[in-house]
Amino acid sequence: MFIAQNRFCINRKIAPNLSIERFIQLVKKCGLNKVELRNDMPSGEVTDGLTAAQLNALANEYEIEIVTINALQYFNLPEHGSVLLQEAENLLKQAQAINCHGVILCPNCNASDPRSAGQKEQDTLDALLLLAPLFKKYQITGLVEPLGFEISSLRSHLLTQSIIRQSATPYKMVLDTFHYYLSDIVQAEFDAHIDVNTIGLVHLSGVEEARLKSTLTDEDRIMLSEQDKLQSKQQVENLERLGYQGIYAFEPFSSQLTTWSEADIEREIRHSIAYLQS
């Protein structure tokens, strides 16, 4: 399976101990030109304290494209609404300043959420409609990411696609191979009803733990390998067969990443790409 190098992206979660400059240098060393930045890194800032001008200069120097900022959390939780618009505007303003194309929206994921399935769906639609003028104002793409955990308020990719259509706004969806696996979607149903044009980004990770899927957490997410229980490679093959031509971003989460050296990170990136290409 051939996937062009310029379709691969690296999420900053893979390098929690690297400064943003060293991270960008490493991505460039791997022959890649796309990154995802985050607002949950140790510095607590998307840019590690760099000004927009400094980050833009760095990105220009290494010819790096900033694909997304990850993420606007709890976007479909009504009681979060009082601060949602301000949080969204802050992220969108920053995304525009650093020439970033998208901001990811993550749903509420809490076992104590008392809402019915119907209410969660309506609240998700209402939130997308509420936020749409801000995304339009800043000319940034909103990328809605369903989370497959059983406690998630938005698990289904097909439901997410449906809600985006109902909103009649230009949101896209993130398909994460970990969350796709957890969501228990029927493959034939997905293939029959998904419109790959609604998928704006695919997140890739791998899990080698043999436990029940209901017990898996972000802690289990590493890079891709032949032992991957998520079958991320097969998921990619299927998406390619269905006509997806967008970006694949590697997004491991395990705390073991804090022990990886730059050489470890480079090796894992190169191995995962080679595995997908094989």
C-alpha positions as CSV (number, residue, x, y, z in Angstrom):
1,M,0.0,0.0,0.0
2,F,1.5,3.3,-1.1
3,I,0.8,6.5,0.8
4,A,2.7,9.6,-0.1
5,Q,5.0,11.0,2.6
6,N,3.2,14.3,2.5
7,R,0.1,12.6,3.8
8,F,1.7,11.7,7.1
9,C,1.6,14.0,10.1
10,I,3.0,13.7,13.7
11,N,1.0,14.7,16.7
12,R,3.1,16.3,19.4
13,K,1.9,13.8,22.0
14,I,4.6,11.5,20.7
15,A,7.3,13.8,22.1
16,P,6.3,15.1,25.6
17,N,9.9,15.9,26.6
18,L,10.9,17.8,23.5
19,S,10.6,21.5,23.0
20,I,8.5,22.6,20.1
21,E,11.7,23.4,18.1
22,R,13.3,20.0,18.7
23,F,10.0,18.4,17.8
24,I,9.8,20.2,14.5
25,Q,13.4,19.4,13.8
26,L,12.8,15.7,14.4
27,V,9.7,15.7,12.2
28,K,11.8,17.3,9.4
29,K,14.5,14.7,10.0
30,C,12.0,12.0,9.3
31,G,11.2,13.5,5.9
32,L,7.8,14.7,7.0
33,N,6.3,18.2,6.8
34,K,3.1,18.1,8.9
35,V,2.5,18.4,12.7
36,E,-0.4,18.6,15.1
37,L,0.1,20.9,18.1
38,R,-1.6,20.5,21.5
39,N,-2.8,22.5,24.4
40,D,-2.2,19.8,27.0
41,M,1.6,19.5,26.8
42,P,3.8,20.0,29.9
43,S,4.2,23.7,29.2
44,G,0.5,24.2,29.3
45,E,0.7,26.2,26.1
46,V,0.3,25.4,22.4
47,T,3.5,27.2,21.5
48,D,5.6,26.7,24.6
49,G,5.8,30.4,25.1
50,L,6.9,31.2,21.6
51,T,5.2,34.2,20.0
52,A,3.2,33.5,16.9
53,A,5.9,35.3,14.9
54,Q,8.6,33.0,16.4
55,L,6.7,29.8,15.7
56,N,5.9,30.9,12.2
57,A,9.5,31.6,11.5
58,L,10.4,28.2,12.9
59,A,7.7,26.5,10.7
60,N,8.9,28.4,7.7
61,E,12.6,27.5,8.3
62,Y,11.8,23.8,8.4
63,E,8.9,24.0,5.9
64,I,6.5,22.5,8.4
65,E,2.7,22.8,8.1
66,I,0.6,23.0,11.2
67,V,-2.5,20.9,10.6
68,T,-4.4,21.2,13.8
69,I,-4.5,22.4,17.4
70,N,-5.8,19.6,19.7
71,A,-8.3,20.3,21.3
72,L,-11.4,22.1,22.4
73,Q,-12.7,19.8,25.1
74,Y,-16.2,19.1,26.4
75,F,-17.6,21.0,23.4
76,N,-21.0,19.3,23.6
77,L,-21.6,19.7,27.4
78,P,-24.2,22.4,28.0
79,E,-23.0,23.4,31.4
80,H,-19.6,24.1,29.8
81,G,-21.3,26.5,27.5
82,S,-20.6,29.6,29.6
83,V,-16.9,29.3,28.9
84,L,-17.0,27.4,25.6
85,L,-17.3,30.4,23.3
86,Q,-14.3,32.1,24.9
87,E,-12.2,29.0,24.9
88,A,-13.1,28.4,21.3
89,E,-12.3,32.0,20.3
90,N,-8.9,31.9,22.1
91,L,-7.9,28.7,20.3
92,L,-9.2,29.9,16.9
93,K,-7.4,33.2,17.2
94,Q,-4.2,31.4,18.1
95,A,-4.7,28.9,15.2
96,Q,-5.2,31.8,12.7
97,A,-2.0,33.6,14.1
98,I,0.2,30.5,13.5
99,N,-1.3,29.6,10.1
100,C,-2.9,26.4,11.5
101,H,-5.7,24.9,9.4
102,G,-7.9,23.2,12.0
103,V,-9.0,22.9,15.6
104,I,-10.2,19.5,17.0
105,L,-13.4,19.3,19.1
106,C,-13.7,16.5,21.7
107,P,-17.0,15.5,23.3
108,N,-17.7,15.1,27.0
109,C,-16.4,11.7,28.2
110,N,-17.5,11.2,31.7
111,A,-19.2,8.2,33.4
112,S,-21.4,10.6,35.5
113,D,-23.0,12.2,32.4
114,P,-26.8,11.7,33.1
115,R,-28.1,12.7,29.6
116,S,-30.1,10.4,27.4
117,A,-28.6,9.4,24.0
118,G,-31.1,11.7,22.3
119,Q,-30.2,14.7,24.5
120,K,-26.5,14.1,23.9
121,E,-27.1,14.1,20.1
122,Q,-29.2,17.3,20.3
123,D,-26.6,19.0,22.6
124,T,-23.8,18.1,20.1
125,L,-25.8,19.6,17.2
126,D,-26.6,22.7,19.2
127,A,-22.9,23.2,20.1
128,L,-21.8,22.9,16.5
129,L,-24.4,25.5,15.5
130,L,-23.3,27.8,18.3
131,L,-19.6,27.5,17.3
132,A,-20.0,27.7,13.6
133,P,-19.9,31.5,13.3
134,L,-16.6,31.6,15.1
135,F,-15.0,29.0,12.8
136,K,-16.3,31.0,9.9
137,K,-14.9,34.2,11.3
138,Y,-11.4,32.8,11.7
139,Q,-11.5,30.7,8.5
140,I,-10.5,27.6,10.5
141,T,-11.9,24.1,10.0
142,G,-13.6,22.4,13.0
143,L,-12.8,18.7,13.3
144,V,-15.2,16.7,15.4
145,E,-13.6,13.6,17.0
146,P,-16.0,10.9,18.3
147,L,-14.4,9.0,21.2
148,G,-15.1,5.3,21.3
149,F,-15.1,4.9,25.1
150,E,-18.3,3.5,26.5
151,I,-18.7,6.6,28.7
152,S,-18.3,9.0,25.7
153,S,-21.2,11.3,24.8
154,L,-20.3,10.9,21.1
155,R,-19.0,7.4,20.1
156,S,-20.3,6.8,16.6
157,H,-18.6,8.0,13.4
158,L,-21.8,7.6,11.4
159,L,-23.8,9.5,14.0
160,T,-21.1,12.2,13.9
161,Q,-21.4,12.4,10.2
162,S,-25.2,12.7,10.5
163,I,-25.0,15.5,13.0
164,I,-22.5,17.4,10.8
165,R,-24.9,17.1,7.9
166,Q,-27.8,18.3,10.1
167,S,-25.8,21.3,11.1
168,A,-25.3,22.3,7.5
169,T,-22.0,23.8,8.4
170,P,-18.5,22.9,7.0
171,Y,-17.2,20.8,9.9
172,K,-15.2,17.7,9.2
173,M,-14.7,14.5,11.3
174,V,-11.6,12.9,12.8
175,L,-11.5,9.2,12.6
176,D,-9.2,7.8,15.2
177,T,-8.3,4.1,14.7
178,F,-8.2,3.5,18.5
179,H,-11.7,5.0,19.0
180,Y,-13.0,3.3,15.9
181,Y,-12.0,0.0,17.4
182,L,-13.6,0.8,20.7
183,S,-16.8,2.0,19.2
184,D,-17.9,-1.5,18.0
185,I,-19.2,-0.2,14.7
186,V,-20.2,-2.9,12.2
187,Q,-17.7,-2.7,9.4
188,A,-20.3,-3.4,6.6
189,E,-22.5,-0.6,8.0
190,F,-19.6,1.8,8.1
191,D,-18.5,1.0,4.6
192,A,-22.1,1.3,3.3
193,H,-22.8,4.7,4.8
194,I,-19.6,6.6,5.4
195,D,-18.8,9.5,3.1
196,V,-15.0,9.7,3.2
197,N,-15.2,13.3,2.1
198,T,-16.5,14.1,5.6
199,I,-13.3,12.7,7.2
200,G,-10.8,15.6,7.6
201,L,-8.1,13.7,9.5
202,V,-7.3,10.2,10.6
203,H,-5.4,9.6,13.9
204,L,-3.2,6.5,14.1
205,S,-2.0,4.5,17.0
206,G,-1.5,0.9,18.0
207,V,-2.3,-1.3,21.0
208,E,-0.5,-4.6,21.7
209,E,-2.4,-5.4,25.0
210,A,-4.6,-8.5,24.7
211,R,-7.2,-7.3,27.3
212,L,-10.9,-6.8,26.6
213,K,-11.4,-3.6,24.6
214,S,-13.7,-2.2,27.3
215,T,-10.7,-2.0,29.6
216,L,-8.3,-0.3,27.2
217,T,-7.4,3.4,27.8
218,D,-5.2,6.0,26.2
219,E,-2.4,4.6,28.3
220,D,-2.3,1.5,26.0
221,R,-1.8,3.5,22.9
222,I,1.7,3.3,21.3
223,M,2.8,3.2,17.6
224,L,2.0,0.7,15.0
225,S,3.3,-2.8,14.8
226,E,2.5,-6.3,13.5
227,Q,1.0,-7.0,16.9
228,D,-1.5,-4.2,16.8
229,K,-4.9,-5.3,18.1
230,L,-6.6,-2.2,16.6
231,Q,-5.6,-3.4,13.1
232,S,-4.9,0.2,12.3
233,K,-3.1,-0.9,9.1
234,Q,-6.2,-2.8,7.9
235,Q,-8.3,0.2,8.9
236,V,-6.1,2.4,6.7
237,E,-6.3,-0.1,3.8
238,N,-10.1,0.1,4.0
239,L,-10.2,3.9,4.1
240,E,-7.9,4.0,1.1
241,R,-10.2,1.5,-0.7
242,L,-13.1,3.7,0.1
243,G,-11.3,6.7,-1.5
244,Y,-9.9,8.6,1.5
245,Q,-7.0,10.8,0.3
246,G,-6.4,12.9,3.4
247,I,-3.9,13.1,6.2
248,Y,-2.8,10.4,8.6
249,A,-1.5,11.7,11.9
250,F,0.3,9.4,14.4
251,E,-1.0,10.0,17.9
252,P,0.3,7.6,20.5
253,F,-0.6,8.4,24.1
254,S,1.1,6.0,26.5
255,S,3.2,7.5,29.4
256,Q,6.0,5.3,28.2
257,L,6.6,8.0,25.6
258,T,8.2,10.1,28.4
259,T,11.1,7.6,28.4
260,W,11.7,7.7,24.6
261,S,14.8,9.4,23.3
262,E,14.7,11.3,20.0
263,A,16.3,8.3,18.4
264,D,13.5,6.1,19.8
265,I,10.8,8.5,18.4
266,E,12.5,8.6,15.0
267,R,12.8,4.8,14.9
268,E,9.1,4.3,15.8
269,I,7.9,6.9,13.2
270,R,10.0,5.3,10.5
271,H,8.9,1.8,11.4
272,S,5.2,2.7,11.5
273,I,5.3,4.3,8.1
274,A,7.3,1.4,6.6
275,Y,4.7,-1.0,8.2
276,L,1.8,0.8,6.6
277,Q,3.6,1.0,3.2
278,S,4.4,-2.7,3.2
